[in-house]
């Protein structure tokens, strides 16, 4: 039976810690010698920071380049455009130790990019077939991921802190995801658990993670989370969640 790539998207309210969790999931998978593609789909570029990567070119740079080429009529056929897009997409990948990295970049500038978005989603969809896992750091919801990166997400991890607002957002994201597809695996991680109570109701909570002073220190110093100790308590708890959810 052919192996199917597992596409894991991390979403949630800003500041809840989704980028850190995505970076540590990449660390975990690469340590297990899996073929991993990391995609930074947040225009703020948080995942590249968390992984210590500075991409020279983003998917949006490629999108604009293709848009200009089409307008200038530099290519005559769709096959020529497809060949160029695949070549440029591969050139945009950053090869890191244990995984490849692709940054989506800023939102599109003015102009109609609908056909190019669909075209590039197809190219990226073919690209991910070469990986066992794809980890996506998205914005708050799935819409931006679906519109600008991939049409299919197999596993959705919604990250929430203990605030009522964050949990309400997580609940709404879960409902939207369930309406979109019945085949996607969805779960919620409660992050930055302190002394306050956290009412989660019937939400499918995968695990609860404590406040990590180490991660806060890494973030302050601009240090890659890939350097986090394997024995770190926070990382160990996250691995327990990932083993159950994405294996």
BELWO-V987610 format. One record per backbone hydrogen bond with DSSP energy under -1.0 kcal/mol. CO is the residue of the C=O (numbers start at 1). NH is the residue of the N-H. If there is no record, write none. Layout:
CO;NH / CO;NH
This chain:
6;134 / 7;154 / 7;155 / 8;136 / 9;157 / 10;138 / 11;159 / 13;16 / 17;21 / 18;22 / 19;23 / 20;24 / 21;25 / 22;26 / 23;27 / 24;28 / 25;29 / 26;30 / 27;31 / 28;32 / 29;34 / 30;33 / 35;132 / 35;133 / 36;100 / 37;135 / 38;102 / 39;41 / 39;137 / 40;104 / 42;45 / 45;49 / 46;50 / 47;51 / 48;53 / 50;225 / 58;62 / 59;63 / 60;64 / 61;65 / 62;66 / 63;67 / 64;68 / 65;69 / 66;70 / 67;71 / 68;72 / 69;74 / 77;81 / 78;82 / 79;83 / 80;84 / 81;85 / 82;86 / 83;87 / 84;88 / 85;89 / 86;90 / 87;91 / 88;92 / 94;101 / 99;96 / 100;38 / 101;94 / 102;40 / 103;59 / 104;60 / 113;117 / 114;118 / 115;119 / 116;120 / 117;121 / 118;122 / 119;123 / 120;124 / 121;125 / 122;126 / 123;127 / 124;128 / 127;130 / 128;131 / 132;6 / 133;37 / 134;8 / 135;39 / 136;10 / 137;41 / 142;146 / 143;147 / 144;148 / 145;149 / 145;150 / 154;185 / 155;9 / 156;187 / 157;11 / 158;189 / 160;191 / 163;167 / 164;168 / 165;169 / 166;170 / 167;171 / 168;172 / 169;173 / 170;174 / 171;175 / 172;176 / 173;177 / 174;178 / 175;179 / 176;180 / 177;181 / 185;156 / 187;158 / 188;206 / 189;160 / 190;209 / 193;211 / 200;203 / 203;205 / 204;188 / 207;190 / 209;193 / 212;216 / 213;217 / 214;218 / 215;219 / 216;220 / 217;221 / 218;223 / 224;227 / 225;228 / 229;232 / 232;236 / 233;237 / 234;238 / 235;239 / 236;240 / 237;241 / 238;242 / 239;243 / 240;244 / 241;245 / 242;246
